[in-house]
Amino acid sequence: MLLTPGPLTTSKTVKEQMLVDHGTWDDEYKADTQEIRSELLKVANVSADNYAAVLMQGSGTFAVEATLGTAVPKHDATLMIAINGAYGQRMAQIADYLDIDHIDVTFGEDEVTTLEKILDALAAHPEVTHFAIVHCETTTGILNSIEAIIPRVHELGITTIVDAMSSFGGVPINVEALGIDYLISSSNKCIQGVPGFGLVIAKRRTIDRTAGNARSLSLDLYEQYKCFEEHDGKWRFTSPTHVVYAFQQALRELAAEGGVSARNKRYRQNEKKLRQGMLAIGYQPVISEEVQSPIITSFKYPNKDFDFRGFYEYLKENGFIIYPGKVSNIDSFRIGNIGQVFSEDMTRLLTLIKKYSVVKV
Ligand SMILES: *Cc1c(COP(=O)(O)O)cnc(C)c1O
């Protein structure tokens, strides 16, 4: 069982969809792609008149790169990036590669991005045309308040981009009401599909104006969007067919579970059980409870001699894969709460950790 932030543990029925080969020119396949695109709009709480779902081959980062590289024009445009972890940093790195002018507003990895500091930075930089932020910073599992920040930035006429990679499908997001222009996620996180493509929920009025912006042929989000729209769900270039069918099944299972709010509840229960259980054994979380997302939880090493390798191998032998830490200045490890994971799985995990800790900590 994977207790990681994606790829994550998927259901057997999702995996079973991958036992059949499919052609990409087939009308049925295109209709299935259209069903997925329209289902994603429901998950995002947007209307089909104003928004479109654009799928993009590759991992989540490919979709982030496609979005930044297509949304931001080559001239007279500046991107502001709110950064409180590795995925915000990655957007800055992408901007460097693509030669996009960017202003980074940085925060500590254990603190949320604040509206106040962002508005101050925007006041100091009237040249900003685009703004990007990570929703759940998977580095720590911290949840940034896009509800407080995005509407205010949007009001200023700035195009808004949200990396909701690890939260979309697991945390309710009112994309249209908040005024998000581009929301980015991928197949292998909270929708609980397997890895293979990214997805962008794009405001039509915004993406319609991005023809010719892209710095890359294969990562041209505008052309990808046009191809889906003008050819009834036809992917541009070869698509990961098995992954697409698995994803369609994953979306059906999300609906059957009761949608995003029900899934959010299950993840929150997993997180709470994990956090409380770990605290009882003696492991301290890296961030405080008020800013903790239900997605993934970071724990500090219990002491400076803690052997993460040994801990990891022990859990792996007993059926669980966890994640190393990503926080720069604290020795930590991470345990994911998302995927086909239930409260009883957390109970089993905690029993194992307790046994290990009695012997080793
Ligand atoms: C997983 C993730 C990504 C994308 O990572 P890939 O390894 O390219 O799939 C981007 N941003 C966040 C916040 C993530 O959690």
The ligand as an ORCA input file, in Angstrom:
! r2SCAN-3c Opt
* xyz 0 1
  C       2.779     16.049     -7.458
  C       2.843     17.507     -7.574
  C       3.276     18.144     -8.760
  C       3.710     17.397     -9.989
  O       4.661     16.461     -9.768
  P       4.985     15.353    -10.878
  O       6.047     14.554    -10.222
  O       5.419     16.027    -12.102
  O       3.709     14.598    -11.107
  C       3.225     19.515     -8.807
  N       2.795     20.246     -7.764
  C       2.369     19.681     -6.619
  C       1.886     20.552     -5.522
  C       2.392     18.292     -6.470
  O       1.969     17.733     -5.338
*
